[in-house]
Amino acid sequence: MRSNRVTFHHPVAFWLGCLAVAAGVCLHLPMYVMAAPMHYRLAGMPMDKGMLVGMVLIPGGVLLAAWGLMPRLAQVRLTTHGGEQLHWRVADNARLSRAHWMLVLALSVALTIDVMKPASIAFVMPGMAREYGIEMSQAGLVAMSALFGTAVGSVAWGRLADVFGRRAAILLSAILFMGTAICGTMPSFRWNIVMCFMMGAAAGGMLPIAFTLMAETVPARHRGWLLVALGGVGTSAGYLAASGAAALLELRFSWRALWLLNLPTGALIVLLNRYLPESPRFLAKAGLHERARAELARFAGSADVTTQGRVEAAPIFEIRQPRAGLREMLQGRHARITLALMLCGLAWGLVNFGFVLWLPSNLEKLGLDAHAASALMAQSALLAIPGIVAVVWLYLRWSSFKSLVLFVALTVLALLVFAAIEVGGLRASALTIAATVLLLIAISGVIATMIPYAAEIYPVHLRGTGSGLIAAGSKAGGILGAVLGVAGIFDRFLISALVIAVPMTCAGVMLWRGGVETSGRELESIQRAIAGFD
């Protein structure tokens, strides 16, 4: 292994695993190609021997690649069980270098692909329902399965990132993307539900870990705006890629082509691995001090970027060998912030996957026809795009947690306006557009600041776990929103607005009272502030 760059602990196993997954997917393609005269309809067809072999190769390849990414047991024990306290002074005042920008580009590509996967479900469901002869409500089980997968994946991958490493967790998500490409060749609807759960797990796991790696690698003065911008660009580009792929491929190659894209897009992330370094802070915590220095030198342009020694006075809790477990997130100030962010994520999921999902139909009840309601949503979304610039500016120039509280408050305000529209019988188009624009800007601001903030406030040994837990909270809100939507809670503005406004308000108050400033501060300084040393 080269000393100046982290590769793989078992490189042969990793690459053989990747090849096995790719081969397993390719063994499914002949049946798809043979079905071209039938517009690629495979429903009800039996799996041939090649597909059955592929079904064995894919999980075997994933396990083999995971072993290739797994650190040696001695490092795992050091990561999860304690050791001596070390003081590291990292290059938080360094300028953004070419290595930083390559990392930003690689993570932008990864997040675009990550967002594209679940976003494709909306374009897949109609064709899937027609081919399998099922109702759209039944096809919705695919979306529900993917949502459950994202919640589980966020927690599981978060913990994996704190034990195996940030880079390993991202690459393992990419390999699962490759394997779930066989969704595009499944003759059974039930297999699509299973595979969409796996795809959701990979997507849910990658997002918070990408923010974690960025937070631990970018200098403090640039960290905030880059994190928020990364989220905004990745989300927008992901939805654009999903809609663009549907427009280009679905009509000619059927809905199945959108799932088959998982193979090349997942492989692209794997091939970008050279631009995905391991976090120097994680390496230091794992006892790999020379590699940590090498990675810091790669980004700072100098080998003299760290100092190491035993802590004499107040320890820096960020770089220490800690006890493992989630208990520390449930104690003291961390517990208050964690609870507030979980509640905020839950409420955001209710808005995004509940209130907004039912918004067009509720607008129709106000007197707008279906086309006018869709046009209003499109206009509002277009007007909301400049709001991302405001989010970045506020997070960088004003305050990280206060910016989050501001967008939480704006979300509550927009919900109350919709409630007033229904109660007061208001039908003014300008008011409805204003409320919709405000809501879309507000929820975009909430998610754009919440996940980066979570990636900044946890200590290094729990940063992946904490970020994953907060991301899982937002997905849990989405699941709850889907359930409440089926129950009819979102059929009226008044009831749904109040259901969401209460937890959202509680989250905002808790964050205002217990939040800690992170903008422009070193990650170690943030931990001292939370612990009460600053």
C-alpha positions as CSV (number, residue, x, y, z in Angstrom):
1,M,0.0,0.0,0.0
2,R,1.4,3.4,-0.9
3,S,2.2,5.5,2.0
4,N,0.9,8.8,0.5
5,R,-2.5,7.5,-0.4
6,V,-5.1,5.2,1.2
7,T,-6.1,2.4,-1.2
8,F,-7.7,-0.8,0.1
9,H,-6.8,-3.2,3.0
10,H,-7.4,-6.2,0.7
11,P,-7.3,-4.7,-2.9
12,V,-7.5,-8.1,-4.7
13,A,-10.6,-9.0,-2.8
14,F,-12.2,-5.6,-3.4
15,W,-11.7,-5.6,-7.1
16,L,-12.7,-9.2,-7.5
17,G,-15.9,-8.4,-5.6
18,C,-16.6,-5.5,-7.9
19,L,-16.1,-7.7,-10.9
20,A,-18.4,-10.4,-9.5
21,V,-21.1,-7.9,-8.9
22,A,-20.8,-6.5,-12.4
23,A,-20.7,-10.0,-13.9
24,G,-23.8,-11.0,-11.9
25,V,-25.7,-8.0,-13.4
26,C,-24.5,-8.7,-16.9
27,L,-25.8,-12.3,-16.7
28,H,-29.3,-10.7,-16.4
29,L,-29.0,-8.6,-19.5
30,P,-29.5,-11.3,-22.2
31,M,-33.1,-11.9,-21.2
32,Y,-33.7,-8.1,-21.2
33,V,-32.3,-7.8,-24.7
34,M,-34.3,-10.8,-25.9
35,A,-37.5,-9.1,-24.7
36,A,-36.9,-6.1,-27.0
37,P,-39.6,-7.2,-29.6
38,M,-42.1,-7.1,-26.7
39,H,-40.9,-3.7,-25.5
40,Y,-38.8,-5.3,-22.8
41,R,-41.8,-6.9,-21.0
42,L,-40.4,-9.5,-18.6
43,A,-43.3,-9.9,-16.2
44,G,-44.1,-13.5,-15.4
45,M,-41.1,-15.0,-17.3
46,P,-39.0,-17.6,-15.4
47,M,-35.4,-16.8,-14.6
48,D,-32.9,-18.7,-16.8
49,K,-29.7,-20.3,-15.4
50,G,-27.6,-17.3,-16.1
51,M,-29.9,-15.1,-14.0
52,L,-29.8,-17.6,-11.2
53,V,-26.0,-17.7,-11.3
54,G,-26.0,-13.9,-11.3
55,M,-28.3,-13.8,-8.2
56,V,-25.5,-15.8,-6.4
57,L,-22.6,-13.7,-7.7
58,I,-24.0,-10.4,-6.7
59,P,-24.4,-10.9,-2.9
60,G,-21.1,-12.9,-2.9
61,G,-19.4,-10.1,-4.7
62,V,-20.7,-7.5,-2.3
63,L,-19.5,-9.5,0.7
64,L,-16.1,-10.0,-1.0
65,A,-15.7,-6.3,-1.7
66,A,-16.8,-5.5,1.8
67,W,-14.1,-7.7,3.2
68,G,-11.6,-5.9,0.9
69,L,-12.7,-2.6,2.4
70,M,-12.7,-3.9,6.0
71,P,-9.7,-2.7,8.1
72,R,-7.6,-5.1,10.0
73,L,-9.1,-6.3,13.3
74,A,-6.4,-4.5,15.3
75,Q,-7.5,-1.2,13.8
76,V,-11.2,-2.0,14.4
77,R,-10.4,-2.6,18.1
78,L,-8.5,0.6,18.3
79,T,-11.3,2.5,16.6
80,T,-14.1,1.1,18.9
81,H,-12.3,0.6,22.2
82,G,-10.2,3.4,23.6
83,G,-6.5,4.3,23.7
84,E,-4.3,7.3,24.6
85,Q,-5.5,10.8,24.1
86,L,-3.8,12.7,21.3
87,H,-3.8,16.3,20.3
88,W,-3.8,17.1,16.6
89,R,-3.6,20.5,15.1
90,V,-5.0,20.2,11.6
91,A,-4.6,22.6,8.7
92,D,-8.0,24.4,9.2
93,N,-6.5,27.7,7.8
94,A,-5.2,26.2,4.6
95,R,-6.3,27.5,1.3
96,L,-8.6,25.4,-0.9
97,S,-6.3,23.3,-3.1
98,R,-6.7,21.2,-6.2
99,A,-7.1,18.2,-4.0
100,H,-10.0,19.9,-2.2
101,W,-11.8,20.8,-5.4
102,M,-11.3,17.2,-6.8
103,L,-12.9,15.9,-3.6
104,V,-15.8,18.4,-4.0
105,L,-16.3,17.3,-7.6
106,A,-16.2,13.6,-6.7
107,L,-18.7,14.0,-3.9
108,S,-20.9,16.1,-6.1
109,V,-21.0,13.3,-8.6
110,A,-21.6,10.7,-5.9
111,L,-24.5,12.7,-4.3
112,T,-26.0,13.4,-7.8
113,I,-26.1,9.6,-8.4
114,D,-27.3,9.0,-4.8
115,V,-30.3,11.4,-5.2
116,M,-31.0,10.1,-8.7
117,K,-31.8,6.6,-7.5
118,P,-34.8,7.2,-5.2
119,A,-35.9,10.1,-7.5
120,S,-36.2,7.6,-10.4
121,I,-39.0,5.7,-8.5
122,A,-41.6,8.4,-9.5
123,F,-40.8,7.8,-13.2
124,V,-40.6,4.0,-12.8
125,M,-43.9,3.4,-11.0
126,P,-46.4,4.1,-13.8
127,G,-44.7,1.7,-16.3
128,M,-44.2,-0.9,-13.6
129,A,-47.9,-0.8,-12.7
130,R,-48.9,-1.3,-16.3
131,E,-46.5,-4.2,-16.9
132,Y,-47.3,-6.1,-13.7
133,G,-51.0,-5.3,-14.0
134,I,-51.3,-3.7,-10.6
135,E,-52.8,-0.5,-9.2
136,M,-50.7,2.5,-8.6
137,S,-51.4,2.2,-4.8
138,Q,-49.8,-1.3,-4.9
139,A,-46.9,0.0,-7.0
140,G,-46.4,2.5,-4.2
141,L,-45.1,-0.3,-2.1
142,V,-41.8,0.1,-4.1
143,A,-41.5,3.7,-2.9
144,M,-42.4,2.6,0.7
145,S,-39.8,-0.1,0.5
146,A,-37.1,2.3,-0.7
147,L,-38.0,4.8,2.1
148,F,-37.7,2.0,4.7
149,G,-34.3,1.2,3.1
150,T,-33.1,4.7,3.3
151,A,-33.9,4.9,7.0
152,V,-32.2,1.6,7.8
153,G,-29.2,2.5,5.6
154,S,-28.6,5.9,7.1
155,V,-28.2,4.3,10.6
156,A,-26.3,1.2,9.5
157,W,-23.9,3.0,7.1
158,G,-23.3,5.8,9.7
159,R,-22.1,3.2,12.2
160,L,-20.1,1.5,9.5
161,A,-18.4,4.8,8.6
162,D,-17.3,5.2,12.2
163,V,-15.8,1.7,12.3
164,F,-14.6,0.9,8.8
165,G,-14.0,4.5,7.6
166,R,-15.9,7.2,5.6
167,R,-14.4,6.2,2.3
168,A,-15.2,2.5,2.7
169,A,-18.8,3.3,3.5
170,I,-19.2,5.4,0.4
171,L,-17.7,2.7,-1.9
172,L,-19.8,0.0,-0.4
173,S,-22.9,2.0,-1.2
174,A,-21.7,2.3,-4.8
175,I,-21.2,-1.4,-5.0
176,L,-24.7,-2.0,-3.8
177,F,-25.9,0.5,-6.5
178,M,-24.3,-1.7,-9.1
179,G,-25.9,-4.9,-7.7
180,T,-29.4,-3.4,-7.6
181,A,-29.3,-2.8,-11.3
182,I,-31.0,-6.2,-11.6
183,C,-34.2,-4.4,-10.6
184,G,-34.4,-3.7,-14.3
185,T,-34.7,-7.4,-15.2
186,M,-36.9,-8.8,-12.4
187,P,-39.9,-10.7,-13.8
188,S,-41.6,-10.6,-10.4
189,F,-43.0,-7.4,-8.7
190,R,-42.0,-8.9,-5.3
191,W,-38.4,-9.0,-6.2
192,N,-38.5,-5.3,-7.2
193,I,-39.7,-4.5,-3.7
194,V,-36.8,-6.4,-2.2
195,M,-34.2,-4.9,-4.5
196,C,-35.6,-1.3,-4.0
197,F,-35.1,-1.8,-0.2
198,M,-31.5,-2.6,-0.9
199,M,-31.1,0.4,-3.3
200,G,-32.7,2.6,-0.7
201,A,-30.3,1.4,2.0
202,A,-27.4,2.2,-0.2
203,A,-28.8,5.7,-1.1
204,G,-29.7,6.5,2.5
205,G,-26.2,5.4,3.7
206,M,-24.2,7.5,1.2
207,L,-25.7,10.9,1.8
208,P,-24.8,11.6,5.4
209,I,-21.3,9.9,5.0
210,A,-20.5,12.2,2.1
211,F,-21.2,15.2,4.3
212,T,-19.1,13.7,7.1
213,L,-16.1,13.2,4.8
214,M,-16.4,16.7,3.5
215,A,-16.7,18.2,7.0
216,E,-13.6,16.5,8.2
217,T,-11.4,17.3,5.2
218,V,-12.3,20.9,4.2
219,P,-10.7,23.8,6.1
220,A,-13.0,25.4,8.7
221,R,-13.5,28.7,7.0
222,H,-14.8,27.0,3.9
223,R,-16.6,24.1,5.4
224,G,-20.0,25.6,6.0
225,W,-20.7,27.1,2.6
226,L,-19.2,24.1,0.7
227,L,-21.4,21.6,2.7
228,V,-24.6,23.6,2.0
229,A,-23.7,24.1,-1.6
230,L,-22.8,20.4,-2.0
231,G,-26.3,19.5,-0.7
232,G,-28.0,22.0,-3.0
233,V,-26.1,21.1,-6.1
234,G,-26.3,17.3,-5.5
235,T,-30.1,17.4,-4.9
236,S,-30.9,19.6,-7.9
237,A,-28.6,17.7,-10.2
238,G,-29.9,14.3,-8.9
239,Y,-33.5,15.2,-9.7
240,L,-32.4,16.6,-13.1
241,A,-30.5,13.4,-13.9
242,A,-33.5,11.3,-13.0
243,S,-36.0,13.3,-15.1
244,G,-33.5,13.5,-18.0
245,A,-32.8,9.8,-18.0
246,A,-36.6,9.1,-18.0
247,A,-37.1,11.5,-20.9
248,L,-34.2,9.9,-22.9
249,L,-34.6,6.2,-22.2
250,E,-38.0,5.3,-20.8
251,L,-40.0,5.6,-24.0
252,R,-37.6,3.5,-26.1
253,F,-36.2,1.0,-23.6
254,S,-39.1,0.9,-21.0
255,W,-39.0,1.8,-17.3
256,R,-36.5,-1.0,-16.7
257,A,-33.7,1.0,-18.3
258,L,-33.8,3.5,-15.4
259,W,-32.9,0.7,-13.0
260,L,-30.2,-0.8,-15.3
261,L,-28.4,2.6,-15.1
262,N,-27.5,1.6,-11.5
263,L,-24.6,-0.5,-12.9
264,P,-22.7,2.2,-14.8
265,T,-23.4,5.0,-12.3
266,G,-22.4,2.8,-9.3
267,A,-19.2,1.8,-11.2
268,L,-18.5,5.5,-11.9
269,I,-18.3,6.2,-8.1
270,V,-16.0,3.2,-7.6
271,L,-13.7,4.4,-10.4
272,L,-13.6,7.9,-8.7
273,N,-12.1,6.2,-5.6
274,R,-8.7,7.8,-6.1
275,Y,-10.3,11.2,-5.5
276,L,-12.1,10.0,-2.3
277,P,-9.5,10.1,0.4
278,E,-10.0,8.8,3.9
279,S,-10.7,11.4,6.5
280,P,-7.4,12.5,8.3
281,R,-9.3,12.8,11.5
282,F,-10.6,9.2,11.2
283,L,-7.1,8.0,10.4
284,A,-5.7,9.7,13.5
285,K,-8.5,8.3,15.7
286,A,-7.7,4.8,14.3
287,G,-4.1,5.1,15.2
288,L,-2.8,5.5,11.6
289,H,-0.9,8.7,12.3
290,E,1.5,8.5,9.4
291,R,-1.3,8.1,6.9
292,A,-3.2,10.9,8.6
293,R,-0.2,13.2,8.1
294,A,0.1,12.1,4.5
295,E,-3.5,12.9,3.8
296,L,-3.2,16.3,5.5
297,A,-0.1,17.0,3.5
298,R,-2.0,16.1,0.3
299,F,-4.6,18.8,1.0
300,A,-2.4,21.4,2.7
301,G,0.5,21.1,0.4
302,S,3.0,20.6,3.2
303,A,4.0,17.7,5.5
304,D,4.3,20.1,8.4
305,V,0.6,20.4,9.1
306,T,0.1,18.4,12.3
307,T,1.6,18.3,15.7
308,Q,1.1,15.4,18.0
309,G,1.6,15.0,21.7
310,R,-0.1,14.0,24.9
311,V,-2.7,16.4,26.1
312,E,-1.6,18.3,29.2
313,A,-4.5,20.6,29.8
314,A,-8.1,20.5,28.7
315,P,-8.3,17.6,26.1
316,I,-9.6,18.0,22.6
317,F,-12.4,15.5,22.5
318,E,-12.5,15.4,18.8
319,I,-9.2,13.4,18.3
320,R,-9.2,10.9,21.1
321,Q,-9.7,7.1,21.2
322,P,-13.2,6.9,22.7
323,R,-15.5,4.2,24.0
324,A,-17.9,2.9,21.4
325,G,-21.6,3.2,21.3
326,L,-24.4,5.7,21.0
327,R,-24.6,6.6,24.7
328,E,-22.6,9.7,24.3
329,M,-25.2,11.1,21.9
330,L,-27.8,10.6,24.6
331,Q,-26.0,12.6,27.3
332,G,-25.6,16.3,28.1
333,R,-25.8,18.9,25.3
334,H,-25.3,16.4,22.5
335,A,-28.5,14.7,23.7
336,R,-30.5,18.0,23.4
337,I,-29.2,18.8,20.0
338,T,-29.7,15.2,18.8
339,L,-33.3,15.2,20.0
340,A,-34.0,18.6,18.4
341,L,-32.5,17.5,15.0
342,M,-34.4,14.2,15.1
343,L,-37.6,16.1,15.7
344,C,-36.7,18.6,13.0
345,G,-35.9,15.7,10.5
346,L,-39.2,14.0,11.4
347,A,-41.2,17.1,10.8
348,W,-39.3,17.8,7.5
349,G,-40.1,14.3,6.3
350,L,-43.8,14.9,7.0
351,V,-43.7,18.1,5.0
352,N,-41.7,16.8,2.0
353,F,-43.3,13.4,1.7
354,G,-46.7,14.3,3.0
355,F,-47.9,17.9,2.8
356,V,-46.1,18.7,-0.5
357,L,-47.0,15.3,-2.0
358,W,-50.7,16.1,-1.5
359,L,-50.4,19.8,-2.3
360,P,-51.5,19.6,-6.0
361,S,-54.7,17.7,-5.1
362,N,-55.5,20.1,-2.3
363,L,-54.9,23.0,-4.7
364,E,-57.5,21.5,-7.0
365,K,-60.0,21.4,-4.1
366,L,-59.4,25.2,-3.8
367,G,-60.7,25.5,-7.4
368,L,-57.6,25.1,-9.5
369,D,-57.8,22.5,-12.3
370,A,-55.1,19.8,-12.5
371,H,-53.1,21.6,-15.1
372,A,-53.2,24.9,-13.2
373,A,-52.1,23.2,-10.0
374,S,-49.2,21.5,-11.7
375,A,-48.2,24.8,-13.4
376,L,-48.3,26.6,-10.1
377,M,-46.1,24.0,-8.5
378,A,-43.6,24.2,-11.3
379,Q,-43.5,28.1,-11.2
380,S,-43.1,27.9,-7.4
381,A,-40.2,25.4,-7.6
382,L,-38.5,27.7,-10.2
383,L,-38.9,30.7,-8.0
384,A,-37.5,28.8,-5.0
385,I,-34.2,28.0,-6.7
386,P,-32.5,31.3,-5.8
387,G,-33.4,30.6,-2.2
388,I,-30.4,28.1,-2.1
389,V,-28.1,31.1,-2.6
390,A,-29.6,32.7,0.4
391,V,-29.2,29.5,2.4
392,V,-25.5,29.3,1.6
393,W,-24.9,33.0,2.5
394,L,-26.8,32.8,5.8
395,Y,-25.0,29.7,6.9
396,L,-21.6,31.2,6.0
397,R,-22.0,34.8,7.1
398,W,-24.6,34.7,9.8
399,S,-25.0,31.5,11.8
400,S,-25.3,27.8,11.2
401,F,-27.8,26.8,13.8
402,K,-29.7,30.1,13.7
403,S,-30.0,29.7,9.9
404,L,-31.6,26.3,10.5
405,V,-33.9,27.8,13.1
406,L,-34.9,30.6,10.6
407,F,-35.9,28.1,7.9
408,V,-37.8,26.0,10.5
409,A,-39.7,29.2,11.4
410,L,-40.4,30.0,7.8
411,T,-41.7,26.4,7.2
412,V,-44.1,26.9,10.2
413,L,-45.2,30.3,8.8
414,A,-45.9,28.8,5.3
415,L,-48.0,26.0,6.9
416,L,-50.0,28.5,8.9
417,V,-50.7,30.5,5.7
418,F,-52.1,27.4,4.0
419,A,-54.2,26.8,7.1
420,A,-55.5,30.4,6.9
421,I,-56.2,30.0,3.2
422,E,-58.5,27.1,3.9
423,V,-60.2,28.5,7.1
424,G,-60.7,32.0,5.5
425,G,-61.8,30.6,2.2
426,L,-59.1,32.6,0.4
427,R,-58.7,31.9,-3.3
428,A,-56.2,34.6,-4.3
429,S,-53.7,33.1,-6.7
430,A,-50.9,35.4,-5.6
431,L,-51.3,34.4,-2.0
432,T,-51.3,30.7,-2.9
433,I,-48.2,31.1,-5.1
434,A,-46.5,33.1,-2.3
435,A,-47.3,30.4,0.3
436,T,-46.0,27.6,-2.0
437,V,-42.8,29.5,-2.9
438,L,-42.2,30.2,0.8
439,L,-42.8,26.6,1.7
440,L,-40.5,25.2,-1.0
441,I,-37.7,27.6,0.0
442,A,-38.1,26.9,3.7
443,I,-38.0,23.1,3.4
444,S,-35.1,23.3,1.0
445,G,-33.3,25.5,3.6
446,V,-34.1,23.1,6.4
447,I,-32.6,20.0,4.7
448,A,-29.7,22.0,3.2
449,T,-28.6,23.1,6.7
450,M,-29.7,20.2,8.9
451,I,-27.5,17.5,7.5
452,P,-24.4,19.7,7.3
453,Y,-25.0,20.9,10.8
454,A,-25.3,17.3,12.0
455,A,-21.9,16.5,10.3
456,E,-20.3,19.3,12.3
457,I,-21.6,18.9,15.8
458,Y,-20.6,15.3,16.7
459,P,-17.2,14.0,17.8
460,V,-15.2,12.1,15.2
461,H,-16.0,8.6,16.6
462,L,-19.7,9.3,16.4
463,R,-19.9,11.7,13.4
464,G,-21.0,9.1,10.9
465,T,-23.4,7.6,13.3
466,G,-24.9,10.9,14.3
467,S,-25.2,12.2,10.8
468,G,-26.8,8.9,9.8
469,L,-29.2,9.0,12.7
470,I,-30.4,12.5,11.8
471,A,-30.8,11.5,8.1
472,A,-32.8,8.4,9.2
473,G,-35.1,10.7,11.2
474,S,-36.0,12.6,8.0
475,K,-36.7,9.3,6.2
476,A,-38.8,8.1,9.2
477,G,-40.8,11.3,8.8
478,G,-41.3,10.4,5.1
479,I,-42.6,7.0,6.0
480,L,-44.9,8.5,8.6
481,G,-46.1,11.1,6.0
482,A,-46.9,8.3,3.5
483,V,-48.9,6.4,6.2
484,L,-50.8,9.6,7.3
485,G,-51.5,10.5,3.7
486,V,-53.2,7.1,3.1
487,A,-55.2,7.8,6.3
488,G,-56.4,11.0,4.9
489,I,-54.6,13.4,7.3
490,F,-53.3,15.5,4.4
491,D,-56.6,15.9,2.7
492,R,-57.1,19.2,4.4
493,F,-54.7,22.1,4.9
494,L,-55.8,23.0,8.4
495,I,-55.3,19.6,10.0
496,S,-52.1,18.7,8.2
497,A,-50.6,22.1,8.8
498,L,-51.2,21.9,12.6
499,V,-50.0,18.2,12.7
500,I,-46.6,19.3,11.3
501,A,-46.3,22.8,12.8
502,V,-46.3,21.5,16.4
503,P,-43.2,19.3,16.2
504,M,-41.5,21.7,13.8
505,T,-42.0,24.5,16.3
506,C,-40.7,22.4,19.2
507,A,-37.6,21.5,17.2
508,G,-37.0,25.2,16.4
509,V,-37.3,26.2,20.0
510,M,-35.0,23.4,21.2
511,L,-32.4,24.3,18.6
512,W,-32.5,28.0,19.5
513,R,-32.0,27.3,23.1
514,G,-29.5,24.4,22.9
515,G,-27.7,24.9,19.5
516,V,-24.0,25.7,19.3
517,E,-22.4,27.8,16.6
518,T,-20.3,25.9,14.1
519,S,-19.8,28.4,11.2
520,G,-16.1,29.0,10.6
521,R,-15.0,27.1,13.8
522,E,-12.6,24.1,13.9
523,L,-14.4,20.8,14.6
524,E,-12.3,20.4,17.7
525,S,-13.4,23.9,19.0
526,I,-17.0,22.9,18.4
527,Q,-16.6,19.8,20.7
528,R,-14.9,22.0,23.4
529,A,-17.9,24.4,23.2
530,I,-20.4,21.5,23.6
531,A,-18.4,20.0,26.5
532,G,-18.4,23.4,28.2
533,F,-14.6,24.1,27.9
534,D,-15.2,27.2,25.6
